[in-house]
Amino acid sequence: MRRRADAAVRPRSNRDSRIGGLISLVIFLVTWEIVTTTGLVPDDVLPRFSAVATTWWDMLVSGELVRQAASSLSRQMVGFTAAVVFGVSLGIVMARHRAVDDFAGPLITMILPIPKAALIPLVMLWFGIGDAAKTIIVFLGTILPIVISAYHGAASVDQVYIWSARSMGDDRPTLLWRVIFRAALPEIMAGMRMGLIISFIVLVGAEMLAGQGGLGWLVFYSLDNGAYRVTYAAMLTIAAVSFGYDRLFLLVSRRVLHWAEQSP
Amino acid sequence: MNVGYDRLGRLLLLRMQRVYSVLLVLAVWEWAARDSVVNPFLLPAASDVIVNLWRLVMEGRLLFHASESLIRVSVGLVLAVLIGIPLGLVKARSRLADATLDPVLAFWFPVPKVGLIPLAMLFFGLGHGSKIALVFVDALLPLVIATYHGALRTDDRLVWSARTMGDSELQILWHVVLPAALPQIFTGFRLAVTVSLLVVFLAEMVASSSGLGHVMIYALRTLETKDVFSALVAMSLMAFIADWVVLALRRRFLAWHA
């Protein structure tokens, strides 16, 4: 294929990228099937795709997959929602109140470099290995990017909006809600997406380490039992669920931000 | 004199303003653990954690594990840079590459690659290999995406000038597009480093017999809680230093950039 004209790339249409996606998926699956049926990759390391698909279907019908996915998703949703509510409020208040910024800012700078993985053993030590502990891990893992994006969003609100709202008689809470929160929303959504992606990483990690159900647990439990087909089916489910979740989030955020010039 | 003192006082006040909450939290932590307001088993005093960290360093164990983690992160990152940046450049310059890579990236970007730990273990074993592979896949995507967006921003006139002066397509990539994309590449690289550390520690916790992640989870399982906290401090230090190095490199390579 010839190199394209030097002008910035014209955006591909949605249809193009959907067809491209389908083609790469088919190529991927066919390659998988071929390397396994020809014995290029031993069967105990990588079961055939058709075998994994059958297992996946059986687990879906038996309700096992749905149960584990629901268990993971409920932990993710509670922790993530709490992080959004708390993180957005903290970020906005920090941006608007000097004293809060002076107090919380340095603390956040201090804990920011802690790799999120390190939270898992710590939370296990304090809260055990149940649902609550995993929800807390998701909460702690996702809150920082949300706080930071809300802070930046709220700190860079156009002063003119604030003056206009004040001159029209908005009091403080109304101003925060009607002007600052909405103006900060594009940044907040971008931070939320970051948090969303991290939430799946730490959640799957925590489930692998601490068990007690969930897709991450299923991956490891089946691996320990040598049920590799289940392992692969579970890994595929993790990929599908997190991808679908992210797509849904992008869809909602485009809807919510239809007024903004650029959505994340 | 008076003015001098005044200024000094204000400067001190400003410094205090920037750290007082950290000092306060550390003090409360220390006091709570020392006076057993909280169980020191669950929250060892800050000073004990630091002393314990020093002990672990002196025993040489910690440095060994830190270097294991460092090797895995570095090798994975170097591979990701060597492959990710060219991929991003090609994706920005060729429509075919763009069309094939885009759906793959769109799919893998939000997927937690730690879910693939078993796959990495089955293919590459429990040692360095599986962690390097995981770091690689996790660091690759931010690099490709950042390079792609950076390369798209290249000023066309620069490309045209280079072409008039007889540069080949490859030379243009190397001399024009790559430097133009560098600011974005560094942003992506910084994210890649953060993610790499997260992933390597996580993978070491799940399945490894070395590395800082292993130290932390082993300490938890043997209920050596001081070691858990010391490992956490060590990990954070490593992440902090890594980020500092990235920023220093950025200053060095982007001195020309605003």
Interface residues (C-beta under 8 A of the other chain):
Chain A: M1 R3 R4 D6 A7 A8 V9 R12 D16 S17 R18 G20 G21 L22 I23 S24 L25 V45 L46 D102 F103 A104 G105 P106 L107 M110 P113 I114 P115 K116 A117 A118 I120 P121 L122 M124 L125 W126 L196 I197 I198 F200 I201 V202 L203 V204 G205 M208 L209 L215 G216 V219 F220 L223 Y228 T231 Y232 M235 I238 A239 S242 F243 Y245 D246
Chain B: Q17 R18 V19 Y20 S21 V22 V25 L42 A92 R93 S94 R95 L96 D98 A99 T100 D102 P103 V104 A106 F107 F109 P110 V111 P112 K113 V114 G115 L116 I117 P118 L119 M121 L122 F123 L152 R153 D156 V159 W160 E169 T194 L197 L198 V199 F201 L202 M205 V206 G213 M216 I217 A219 L220 T225 V228 F229 A231 L232 M235 S236 A239 F240 D243
